[in-house]
Amino acid sequence: MSSMHYQPAHKLLTELEAGRITSESLTKALLERIRQQNSHINAVVTLDEERALSRARESDQQRAAGRATGPLHGLPMTLKDTWEVAGMTTTAGAPALQNHVPEKHADIARRLEEAGAIIIGKTNVPIYATDLQSYNKLFGVTNNPYNTDHSPGGSSGGAAAALASGMTPLEVGSDLAGSIRTPAHFCGVFGHKPTRDLVSLRGHIPGPPGTQSRPDLAVGGPMARCSRDLELLLDVIAGPRPADARSWALAMEPATLETLAQARVGLWLDDPLCPIETELSAGYRDLAGKLEGQGALVAEPNHRLLNLEHILPAYFNLLGSLLATSLKPSQRRQMKWIARLEPWLKFFGPVTPFIGEYARGVNQAAHQWAIWNELREKMRVEIEPLFEEFDVLLTPITPTTAIRHDHSQPVFKRRIMVAGQPRAYMDQFCWIALATLLGLPATSVPVGVSANGLPYNIQIIGAPGRDLTTLRFARLLEAEGLAAFRRPPEHD
C-alpha cells in the first residue's frame, strides 16, 4: 500500500478489515517511519516496540478468527505523554516523573485498547503541559515538520508533529489553553476540543498521578489528518466514566448540515485587543468568500460576547484559579505583585489584556471563584441565541503561524511578532478563550499555507453539545477542497 504512513486511519482500518494489510506490517511500517523521521522532529519520546508488535500479531490472529474487538482493531497509534498507559512510562515531560510507570490506564487509554487500538509509544510535551511550545529537560525540543526552526506548538506539540510527519494515524491531545487547537494550527493537522465533560480526564497528568477530580476548563480530544478520523476517534473516547455509566450514556446531537449551501456561518475575525497577521486575515476572508460562492450564508454576528473585552477577564481569572494549585508559595506571592502592578506593566513592554486577572485568580478566595464561575455559566446561557442564528462560528486560533523556538525565561518577557509589531507571548491564549471558557466544541482545521510555507488553521466553534456539527462542517470544507492536510517536506 503506497505511503502507508500517510493514509488516514479510516482507510487503514478498511485495508485491515479487507485483509490487504496486517496489523503487524502496519505497526512495523510506522516504527520504521519513526526511526526515519524522529531524529529531525523529536516528536516520539517513548516506544514500546516489543509489546506493540506482540499486540499487533495478536490482533491479526483475532481478526482471522472473526473476533475483532472494536472500531480501531489492530490500528497502531501514539499517545500524548500526559495520558497514563499501564506498563509504559508516563512523564508529562517532568524529571520528577521520569520513572513513573502507571499500573492503571487513563480512561481514554482504556477506551482505545477496548476499541482495539495498539498504543506504540508516547509523544512529547512541555513540562506538565504548561507551555505553548513542546520542550523539556527529559526529552529536549520538538520541531515543526514544516520548518525545524519553528515550534509545533504545545502542549500537544509532539502529537501534532507526529501526525504531520506520518509517524501515527491518530492521537489524543488535551486542551486547556488551546493545547489541541494551536498545535494542529501550527502543524496543519486536524484537532477537536470537545464540549466540556464529554471525554474523561481521569489518568491525565496534570493533575498529579491518582487524581480523581475533574479539572475546570480542561478537556481531552482527538487529533488526526482529516475530519472523518476526528469523528471516528471521538466516538471511541467520548462517554461517561465507568461509575457514571450506570446513570447516563453518550447521545451526541446529530449534525443536520448536508452541504455548505445549507450552512449559516458566523465570522469573528477581528478584535482590537488581539490583532492577527495580515496574511492570516486575508486567508480567512478569502475562505469566507469561497463559502459564499458555495451558497453558504456568511455574516458577522452582532453578539455582546464576541468581544475579547468580555471574554478574557473571566477566562484568565478561572485559569489562574485552576493553575494556582501547582504554584509554590513564592510564585503565588509574585502573582499578588503582578495583580497590584497591572496598570503599570505596559510601560515595560507589550502586555496581554487582562492578564492581571490571571494573577488575581491565583490568590482569590473560594467565594470569589464562585462569583466568576456563576458569571461564566450565565455567559454560557447567553451564547445560545448566537447558535440559533448560526450553525458555526469561524475565528482565528492564534495571531500567527507557527512561532520560532523561544525557551527564554521568564515566560512573560517572551514576545511574538504580529504584523511587524511585538506582542505579548500570552496573546496566543486570546482567540481560544471563548470556546474554552464556555465549554464549547471547537475544531481546528487546516485551510491554507503562508508565503513562507507554514500551514495555518481556522477554528470552527459550535453550540454546547454540537460537536458533530463542527466536525461535519470541517468535513464539508474538505469535500469542497477548502480544507486539507498537506504533507511537509521530507527530511533525509
Backbone torsions as a table, in degrees:
resi	resn	phi	psi	omega
1	MET	NA	122.0	-174.2
2	SER	-62.9	134.7	176.4
3	SER	47.0	53.8	-176.9
4	MET	-53.7	-37.4	-174.5
5	HIS	-71.1	-13.7	177.6
6	TYR	-105.9	2.5	177.5
7	GLN	-69.8	141.3	175.4
8	PRO	-64.6	157.1	-175.4
9	ALA	-60.0	-41.7	-176.2
10	HIS	-65.3	-31.9	176.8
11	LYS	-74.0	-38.9	176.2
12	LEU	-61.0	-40.0	178.8
13	LEU	-65.4	-36.7	175.9
14	THR	-63.3	-42.6	178.5
15	GLU	-64.7	-39.0	177.7
16	LEU	-64.4	-45.0	-178.5
17	GLU	-64.1	-37.0	-179.4
18	ALA	-78.2	-9.9	179.9
19	GLY	80.5	12.6	-179.9
20	ARG	-79.5	-22.3	170.8
21	ILE	-135.4	163.8	176.3
22	THR	-112.8	158.3	176.3
23	SER	-61.7	-37.6	179.8
24	GLU	-64.1	-43.4	-179.5
25	SER	-67.7	-37.1	179.0
26	LEU	-67.7	-42.3	178.7
27	THR	-63.0	-43.4	177.4
28	LYS	-62.1	-39.7	-179.7
29	ALA	-63.5	-41.6	179.8
30	LEU	-70.6	-38.4	177.1
31	LEU	-63.4	-38.3	176.9
32	GLU	-67.8	-39.1	177.4
33	ARG	-61.1	-42.0	177.9
34	ILE	-61.7	-43.3	177.8
35	ARG	-61.2	-35.5	-178.1
36	GLN	-74.3	-41.1	-168.6
37	GLN	-103.7	-23.4	-168.2
38	ASN	-70.2	-24.2	179.6
39	SER	-64.3	-27.1	179.0
40	HIS	-88.5	-32.1	-170.7
41	ILE	-102.6	-36.2	-178.5
42	ASN	56.6	49.3	178.6
43	ALA	-90.9	-40.0	-176.8
44	VAL	-96.2	123.9	-172.7
45	VAL	-112.2	-16.2	178.6
46	THR	-140.5	134.1	175.7
47	LEU	-127.1	145.1	173.9
48	ASP	-126.1	71.2	-171.2
49	GLU	-64.2	-44.4	-175.4
50	GLU	-62.2	-47.3	-179.5
51	ARG	-67.7	-37.5	-179.4
52	ALA	-62.2	-45.5	-179.7
53	LEU	-67.7	-35.9	176.3
54	SER	-64.0	-43.9	178.0
55	ARG	-64.3	-37.5	180.0
56	ALA	-63.8	-44.7	178.6
57	ARG	-63.1	-39.2	177.8
58	GLU	-64.4	-39.9	178.3
59	SER	-62.8	-41.1	177.8
60	ASP	-63.0	-40.6	178.9
61	GLN	-65.5	-40.8	178.6
62	GLN	-64.0	-42.6	-179.9
63	ARG	-64.6	-41.6	179.6
64	ALA	-62.4	-30.0	179.9
65	ALA	-89.8	4.8	-179.9
66	GLY	74.4	28.0	-177.4
67	ARG	-121.8	45.8	175.5
68	ALA	-61.0	137.6	-169.4
69	THR	-92.1	-16.7	-177.3
70	GLY	176.1	-175.8	-173.1
71	PRO	-67.3	-14.9	178.9
72	LEU	-112.7	24.0	-171.7
73	HIS	-57.0	120.8	175.7
74	GLY	80.3	7.1	-177.6
75	LEU	-90.9	116.9	176.1
76	PRO	-77.6	147.6	179.2
77	MET	-160.5	159.8	173.6
78	THR	-96.8	171.5	-178.9
79	LEU	-143.6	136.4	178.4
80	LYS	-52.7	137.8	-173.0
81	ASP	-79.0	33.1	168.8
82	THR	-112.4	-10.6	-179.2
83	TRP	-96.2	127.3	-179.8
84	GLU	-72.7	130.1	175.4
85	VAL	-124.1	120.9	-177.0
86	ALA	-57.2	128.8	178.0
87	GLY	82.4	0.9	-179.7
88	MET	-124.3	133.3	-178.5
89	THR	-55.7	132.0	178.3
90	THR	-129.8	112.2	-170.1
91	THR	-112.4	-21.9	-169.7
92	ALA	52.4	28.3	177.4
93	GLY	72.0	13.5	-173.5
94	ALA	-106.4	127.2	176.7
95	PRO	-54.3	-32.7	-179.4
96	ALA	-64.8	-19.1	-177.8
97	LEU	-112.4	17.4	-174.0
98	GLN	-63.9	-19.9	178.4
99	ASN	-113.1	18.1	-178.4
100	HIS	-80.4	111.1	177.1
101	VAL	-117.4	102.1	-176.0
102	PRO	-63.2	151.5	174.7
103	GLU	-96.2	-11.4	-175.7
104	LYS	-133.8	139.4	176.6
105	HIS	-66.2	145.3	159.5
106	ALA	-59.8	156.1	-178.2
107	ASP	-56.5	-39.1	-178.1
108	ILE	-72.3	-33.4	176.2
109	ALA	-65.2	-39.1	176.6
110	ARG	-62.1	-44.8	179.7
111	ARG	-62.9	-40.3	179.0
112	LEU	-62.1	-47.2	-178.3
113	GLU	-69.8	-34.6	175.7
114	GLU	-65.4	-28.8	176.7
115	ALA	-81.0	-3.8	176.4
116	GLY	100.6	0.2	-179.2
117	ALA	-69.7	154.4	177.9
118	ILE	-117.2	112.9	-179.4
119	ILE	-84.3	110.7	-172.8
120	ILE	-93.7	-17.3	-178.3
121	GLY	178.6	-175.8	-175.4
122	LYS	-119.9	150.9	-179.5
123	THR	-112.7	153.9	-167.8
124	ASN	-73.2	153.4	179.8
125	VAL	-144.4	163.0	167.1
126	PRO	-71.6	162.0	-177.9
127	ILE	-54.6	124.6	-177.9
128	TYR	51.9	28.1	175.0
129	ALA	57.9	38.2	-171.7
130	THR	-113.7	31.1	176.5
131	ASP	-148.0	164.0	175.9
132	LEU	-92.5	10.6	170.4
133	GLN	-128.3	156.4	-175.7
134	SER	-110.8	101.5	178.7
135	TYR	-158.2	151.6	177.7
136	ASN	-163.0	169.2	-177.6
137	LYS	-73.2	-22.9	-179.4
138	LEU	-73.3	-47.7	-168.6
139	PHE	-121.0	-6.1	178.5
140	GLY	85.6	-156.6	-169.4
141	VAL	-101.0	134.2	171.4
142	THR	-93.5	135.0	-177.3
143	ASN	-102.3	156.2	175.5
144	ASN	-77.9	127.8	-177.6
145	PRO	-62.7	-20.8	-178.7
146	TYR	-85.1	-24.4	177.0
147	ASN	-164.4	110.6	-172.5
148	THR	-70.7	-6.6	172.3
149	ASP	-78.6	-7.8	-175.5
150	HIS	-113.2	159.9	-179.7
151	SER	-85.0	148.5	171.4
152	PRO	-83.6	-0.3	-176.7
153	GLY	93.4	-177.9	179.3
154	GLY	-161.1	164.3	5.2
155	SER	-87.2	-11.2	179.4
156	SER	-87.8	39.1	-176.4
157	GLY	-69.4	-40.1	176.7
158	GLY	-63.2	-38.5	178.5
159	ALA	-62.4	-48.3	-178.7
160	ALA	-65.1	-42.0	-179.7
161	ALA	-66.5	-37.9	178.2
162	ALA	-65.0	-40.8	176.7
163	LEU	-62.8	-48.7	-176.6
164	ALA	-65.6	-26.2	-179.2
165	SER	-91.0	1.1	179.3
166	GLY	75.1	23.1	-179.9
167	MET	-87.1	-16.4	-178.4
168	THR	-155.1	147.7	177.5
169	PRO	-87.7	-20.7	-176.9
170	LEU	-144.1	157.1	173.7
171	GLU	-150.7	159.8	171.8
172	VAL	-122.0	115.3	178.0
173	GLY	-97.5	-178.4	172.0
174	SER	-136.8	151.1	-167.5
175	ASP	-142.1	115.8	173.6
176	LEU	-118.2	-40.1	-179.5
177	ALA	-132.3	44.1	179.8
178	GLY	90.5	16.4	-169.3
179	SER	-72.1	-8.3	165.5
180	ILE	-99.6	-49.4	-171.5
181	ARG	-67.1	-40.2	-177.6
182	THR	-71.1	-48.4	175.8
183	PRO	-60.5	-36.7	175.6
184	ALA	-60.6	-42.8	177.7
185	HIS	-62.9	-45.7	-178.3
186	PHE	-68.5	-28.8	-175.3
187	CYS	-110.2	4.8	174.3
188	GLY	66.3	31.2	175.7
189	VAL	-112.9	-178.1	-178.1
190	PHE	-101.3	139.6	176.2
191	GLY	-145.8	148.9	-178.5
192	HIS	-131.8	121.6	170.1
193	LYS	-91.5	112.1	-175.5
194	PRO	-73.4	168.4	166.6
195	THR	-53.5	145.1	-176.3
196	ARG	-58.1	144.0	176.9
197	ASP	68.7	8.5	179.7
198	LEU	-76.1	-28.8	-178.1
199	VAL	-123.3	131.2	-179.1
200	SER	-69.5	138.0	175.5
201	LEU	-103.3	6.7	178.3
202	ARG	-64.0	127.8	-176.0
203	GLY	94.0	9.6	175.6
204	HIS	-99.0	139.2	175.7
205	ILE	-116.2	125.8	-5.3
206	PRO	-74.2	162.9	1.5
207	GLY	-60.9	-170.2	179.9
208	PRO	-63.2	155.0	175.1
209	PRO	-51.0	135.1	-179.3
210	GLY	95.5	-5.1	-179.2
211	THR	-63.0	134.3	178.9
212	GLN	-109.8	-23.6	-177.0
213	SER	-72.7	157.4	178.9
214	ARG	-92.6	119.5	-179.7
215	PRO	-70.9	146.1	176.1
216	ASP	-67.5	149.2	171.1
217	LEU	72.5	-33.2	-172.5
218	ALA	-81.3	144.6	176.5
219	VAL	-143.4	158.6	170.5
220	GLY	-107.0	150.4	-177.6
221	GLY	-161.4	166.4	-174.6
222	PRO	-79.8	151.7	173.2
223	MET	-135.2	143.1	-174.6
224	ALA	-163.6	-173.8	177.6
225	ARG	-104.9	6.1	173.8
226	CYS	-157.8	159.9	-175.3
227	SER	-70.9	-32.6	178.4
228	ARG	-60.2	-38.1	178.4
229	ASP	-69.3	-32.1	174.9
230	LEU	-59.3	-46.4	-179.4
231	GLU	-65.8	-41.3	177.3
232	LEU	-56.2	-47.4	-176.0
233	LEU	-74.8	-38.4	178.2
234	LEU	-59.5	-39.4	180.0
235	ASP	-62.6	-27.1	179.0
236	VAL	-80.7	-44.6	-170.4
237	ILE	-90.8	-16.9	-178.2
238	ALA	-80.2	150.2	176.1
239	GLY	134.7	175.1	-174.7
240	PRO	-74.0	158.4	167.6
241	ARG	-64.6	160.4	-177.6
242	PRO	-51.7	-45.7	-178.9
243	ALA	-67.0	-37.3	-179.9
244	ASP	-69.0	-24.4	-178.0
245	ALA	-64.5	-13.5	175.8
246	ARG	-69.7	-19.9	-173.8
247	SER	-126.0	-13.2	176.5
248	TRP	-149.0	154.0	-179.9
249	ALA	-130.4	154.5	-178.9
250	LEU	-71.7	130.7	176.4
251	ALA	-149.2	78.9	-177.8
252	MET	-70.6	141.8	179.1
253	GLU	-64.8	127.2	-178.8
254	PRO	-65.7	152.6	172.9
255	ALA	-77.4	143.6	178.7
256	THR	-107.4	-12.7	-179.4
257	LEU	-69.6	131.0	176.1
258	GLU	-112.7	-26.3	179.8
259	THR	-142.9	160.0	174.7
260	LEU	-64.2	-28.5	179.7
261	ALA	-61.8	-25.7	179.0
262	GLN	-82.5	-14.6	-168.5
263	ALA	-76.9	138.5	171.4
264	ARG	-107.0	111.3	-167.7
265	VAL	-113.8	120.4	173.4
266	GLY	-91.7	142.0	178.0
267	LEU	-115.5	126.5	169.1
268	TRP	-131.4	91.1	-170.4
269	LEU	-113.4	-7.3	-176.2
270	ASP	-135.6	141.1	171.0
271	ASP	-154.4	129.7	-175.2
272	PRO	-62.5	-22.4	-178.8
273	LEU	-77.4	-17.7	-178.3
274	CYS	-149.4	79.9	179.2
275	PRO	-65.6	155.6	178.0
276	ILE	-118.6	164.8	179.0
277	GLU	-56.6	141.6	179.8
278	THR	-58.1	-39.1	-178.6
279	GLU	-64.6	-38.7	176.8
280	LEU	-66.6	-45.4	179.5
281	SER	-57.7	-44.3	179.1
282	ALA	-63.9	-39.8	179.0
283	GLY	-64.6	-40.8	179.6
284	TYR	-68.7	-38.8	177.9
285	ARG	-66.2	-36.9	177.1
286	ASP	-64.1	-41.5	176.5
287	LEU	-60.8	-42.6	179.1
288	ALA	-60.2	-40.8	178.0
289	GLY	-63.3	-39.3	178.8
290	LYS	-68.1	-35.4	176.0
291	LEU	-63.8	-41.9	176.1
292	GLU	-61.9	-38.3	177.6
293	GLY	-63.3	-25.3	177.0
294	GLN	-84.4	-3.1	178.6
295	GLY	98.7	1.9	179.4
296	ALA	-70.6	149.2	171.3
297	LEU	-83.9	118.0	-177.0
298	VAL	-123.0	126.0	-177.8
299	ALA	-153.8	162.6	176.6
300	GLU	-97.9	111.2	-175.9
301	PRO	-64.8	151.7	173.7
302	ASN	-108.3	90.5	-177.9
303	HIS	-137.4	135.3	-173.9
304	ARG	-57.1	-34.6	-174.9
305	LEU	-80.8	-8.7	175.4
306	LEU	-84.6	64.2	-174.3
307	ASN	-160.2	115.8	-176.1
308	LEU	-62.2	-22.6	177.2
309	GLU	-62.9	-29.3	178.5
310	HIS	-88.9	-29.0	-173.2
311	ILE	-87.1	-44.2	-169.5
312	LEU	-65.0	-38.7	-179.7
313	PRO	-58.0	-48.1	-179.1
314	ALA	-67.0	-41.2	-179.5
315	TYR	-61.5	-51.2	-177.2
316	PHE	-66.3	-36.2	178.7
317	ASN	-62.5	-49.3	-178.3
318	LEU	-69.3	-32.6	175.5
319	LEU	-64.0	-45.1	178.5
320	GLY	-62.2	-40.4	179.7
321	SER	-63.7	-41.2	179.3
322	LEU	-65.2	-47.0	-174.3
323	LEU	-78.8	-10.2	-179.4
324	ALA	-59.8	-30.4	-177.1
325	THR	-65.0	-20.4	-178.8
326	SER	-96.8	-0.7	-176.5
327	LEU	-92.5	149.0	175.3
328	LYS	-79.1	158.9	178.6
329	PRO	-53.5	-39.3	179.9
330	SER	-64.4	-35.5	178.6
331	GLN	-69.9	-37.0	178.1
332	ARG	-67.7	-36.6	176.2
333	ARG	-64.4	-40.1	177.2
334	GLN	-59.7	-39.2	178.7
335	MET	-63.5	-33.8	176.9
336	LYS	-61.0	-41.7	179.2
337	TRP	-67.4	-40.0	178.2
338	ILE	-62.2	-40.3	178.8
339	ALA	-62.8	-41.8	-179.1
340	ARG	-69.5	-35.3	-174.8
341	LEU	-92.4	4.3	-174.8
342	GLU	-49.6	-44.0	-178.6
343	PRO	-60.8	-21.8	-175.6
344	TRP	-103.0	-7.7	-175.9
345	LEU	-61.5	-31.6	-177.1
346	LYS	-62.6	-20.0	179.4
347	PHE	-76.4	-9.1	-179.5
348	PHE	-104.2	0.7	179.7
349	GLY	140.2	177.5	-179.1
350	PRO	-58.8	139.4	-179.3
351	VAL	-132.0	133.2	175.6
352	THR	-66.5	131.7	-178.4
353	PRO	-56.2	136.6	174.9
354	PHE	68.1	15.8	179.1
355	ILE	-65.1	-22.4	175.4
356	GLY	-62.6	-25.3	178.6
357	GLU	-68.2	-29.9	173.5
358	TYR	-60.7	-46.3	-179.6
359	ALA	-62.7	-38.9	177.7
360	ARG	-67.5	-37.6	178.9
361	GLY	-62.0	-33.3	-179.2
362	VAL	-58.8	-37.5	-171.5
363	ASN	-111.0	7.0	-173.9
364	GLN	-75.9	155.9	177.6
365	ALA	-76.4	162.9	-177.0
366	ALA	-59.8	-37.6	-178.3
367	HIS	-68.0	-30.1	176.8
368	GLN	-70.8	-39.9	175.2
369	TRP	-59.1	-41.3	-178.6
370	ALA	-61.6	-35.7	178.4
371	ILE	-66.3	-45.4	178.2
372	TRP	-65.3	-38.3	178.7
373	ASN	-63.0	-42.6	178.5
374	GLU	-65.2	-37.5	175.5
375	LEU	-60.5	-43.3	178.3
376	ARG	-59.8	-43.3	-178.8
377	GLU	-66.9	-37.1	176.0
378	LYS	-64.4	-39.2	177.9
379	MET	-65.2	-36.0	179.1
380	ARG	-63.6	-37.4	175.1
381	VAL	-70.0	-39.2	-176.8
382	GLU	-64.6	-27.2	-177.3
383	ILE	-77.5	-17.9	-174.8
384	GLU	-54.3	-45.4	-179.5
385	PRO	-58.5	-28.4	177.1
386	LEU	-58.2	-41.1	-176.1
387	PHE	-89.5	4.6	164.3
388	GLU	-84.6	-29.4	179.1
389	GLU	-88.4	-32.7	-177.3
390	PHE	-126.9	145.2	175.1
391	ASP	-75.8	-41.3	-178.3
392	VAL	-141.9	158.2	175.0
393	LEU	-119.9	128.2	178.7
394	LEU	-101.8	131.4	178.5
395	THR	-142.0	164.9	168.6
396	PRO	-65.0	170.9	175.7
397	ILE	-109.7	-51.7	171.5
398	THR	-135.7	169.4	-177.5
399	PRO	-70.8	-15.2	-171.8
400	THR	-138.0	172.7	163.5
401	THR	-74.7	-173.1	-175.9
402	ALA	-52.0	128.6	-179.3
403	ILE	-80.2	159.2	173.2
404	ARG	-70.9	153.2	176.9
405	HIS	-55.3	132.9	175.7
406	ASP	-151.7	101.8	-177.1
407	HIS	-108.6	21.3	-178.4
408	SER	-67.6	153.2	179.0
409	GLN	-123.6	148.6	-4.0
410	PRO	-73.8	158.7	-175.0
411	VAL	-61.1	-36.9	-174.5
412	PHE	-66.7	-11.6	176.6
413	LYS	-90.0	-8.4	178.2
414	ARG	-67.9	154.0	-179.5
415	ARG	-132.8	151.2	166.9
416	ILE	-118.8	154.2	179.2
417	MET	-102.7	125.0	-179.7
418	VAL	-127.3	116.6	-179.2
419	ALA	52.9	40.0	176.7
420	GLY	80.6	3.5	-178.2
421	GLN	-118.4	140.6	176.3
422	PRO	-71.2	135.6	177.0
423	ARG	-129.9	161.0	-179.7
424	ALA	-67.9	143.1	179.0
425	TYR	-55.2	-38.4	-176.4
426	MET	-72.7	-5.7	172.8
427	ASP	-58.9	-20.4	179.5
428	GLN	-68.9	-9.7	176.2
429	PHE	-89.1	-11.3	-167.7
430	CYS	-68.8	-51.2	-171.4
431	TRP	-76.4	-16.0	176.9
432	ILE	-87.8	-7.1	-168.9
433	ALA	-67.7	-39.4	-176.2
434	LEU	-57.1	-53.9	-176.8
435	ALA	-66.4	-36.8	179.3
436	THR	-68.6	-49.8	-177.7
437	LEU	-58.0	-45.1	-173.7
438	LEU	-94.5	2.6	177.3
439	GLY	66.2	36.8	-176.8
440	LEU	-91.9	150.1	173.2
441	PRO	-69.8	140.0	-178.5
442	ALA	-147.0	123.7	-177.6
443	THR	-109.3	128.4	179.2
444	SER	-97.0	119.2	-169.1
445	VAL	-129.0	127.7	-179.9
446	PRO	-71.9	124.8	-176.2
447	VAL	-127.3	-1.1	-179.2
448	GLY	-172.3	174.3	177.8
449	VAL	-132.9	135.0	-178.1
450	SER	-75.8	171.2	-179.4
451	ALA	-61.8	-27.7	178.8
452	ASN	-94.6	15.7	171.2
453	GLY	86.1	10.3	178.4
454	LEU	-95.8	135.1	-179.6
455	PRO	-72.8	162.2	171.1
456	TYR	-146.2	151.3	-176.5
457	ASN	-115.5	166.5	169.1
458	ILE	-119.1	154.4	-179.2
459	GLN	-101.4	127.3	178.6
460	ILE	-108.7	111.8	-176.7
461	ILE	-106.9	142.1	179.3
462	GLY	-129.6	177.1	177.5
463	ALA	-68.8	157.1	177.7
464	PRO	-52.3	129.3	178.0
465	GLY	84.7	-5.8	-179.2
466	ARG	-99.1	48.8	178.0
467	ASP	-59.9	-39.9	-176.9
468	LEU	-69.1	-21.0	176.5
469	THR	-73.5	-44.8	179.1
470	THR	-67.3	-36.7	177.8
471	LEU	-67.6	-38.1	177.5
472	ARG	-65.7	-40.8	178.3
473	PHE	-62.1	-41.3	176.7
474	ALA	-60.1	-41.6	-178.8
475	ARG	-67.0	-36.3	176.9
476	LEU	-67.4	-37.6	174.9
477	LEU	-60.0	-43.3	177.9
478	GLU	-62.1	-44.6	-176.2
479	ALA	-60.9	-30.4	-179.4
480	GLU	-96.2	8.9	178.3
481	GLY	74.4	18.3	-178.1
482	LEU	-96.1	-6.3	177.2
483	ALA	-147.8	142.8	179.4
484	ALA	-172.8	146.4	166.8
485	PHE	-76.0	136.7	177.5
486	ARG	-121.9	127.8	-177.1
487	ARG	-61.2	139.0	173.8
488	PRO	-76.0	167.3	175.8
489	PRO	-63.6	144.4	180.0
490	GLU	-73.9	147.2	176.3
491	HIS	-107.5	125.7	-179.8
492	ASP	-74.4	NA	NA
